[in-house]
């Protein structure tokens, strides 16, 4: 009887599949790299901020200067993301649906903010939009200043966030077949009905994803903004520049707290982006 139970137990064990852990050299290398590059810096920032205590953390994070910097950063970045959501969609549509001389050059120029050093971008924008610049001198007679104002911050954020919307939307537009539009037209749909009911629904998820990516990129921008803005508190001072100013003043606690607030905002943005990507899979064109 015991031998029968033992053999039956051994046979059952053979049918039990034990999952194998992906432990290998590439696994260890990947894990170690992520720990060194991502987890340790994030953990150090959060740990440093927690040592201040909740009351001190809250006091620094909600100072009038800090709140003003958050307002300038997030509101301006959101405005830049929304406008680029419209203009980036238009640019992507023209690049995909139209053939014209210089299209490849324009398409390659879209990636310029990725390759151009942000300090160089800020210098160029500050020069072009200054009161004597090519564009700024057109607004100067009306008393409108662009460089060294919050408008300049907005222009810089527009510049660096545009490629995210265009590059997110282009693959979706390339996969959309024109036969779908022709079928809608053959059924009597107008141009607006074809756009709003046939083309727009599958484009909404990538547009929102591009806006979220552009917004998150604009929130963390420093190099171009610090040059084109006057960086005056309660006017056009953004949170990343405020972190640098606190470090210059050896106020490491203040810099850490503001950096932690930006980190938490970035994590929320990542969750939103992941949600938008999962939601967009329902509209994926197969």
Secondary structure, 3 states (H helix, E strand, C coil): CHHHHHHHHHHHHHHCCCCCCCCCHHHHHHHHHHHHHHHHHHHHHHHHHHCCCHHHHHHHHCCHHHHHHHHHHHHHHHHHHHHHHHHHHHHHHHHHHCCCCCHHHHHHHCCHHHHCCHHHHHHHHHHHCCCCCCCHHHHHCCCCCCCCCHHHHHHHHHHHHHHHHHHHHHHHHHHCCHHHHHHHHHCCCCHHHHHHHHHHHHHHHHHHHHHHHHHHHHHCCCCCHHHHCCCCCCCCCCHHHHHHHHHHCCCHHHHHHHHHHHHHHHHHHHHHHHHHHHHHHHHCCC
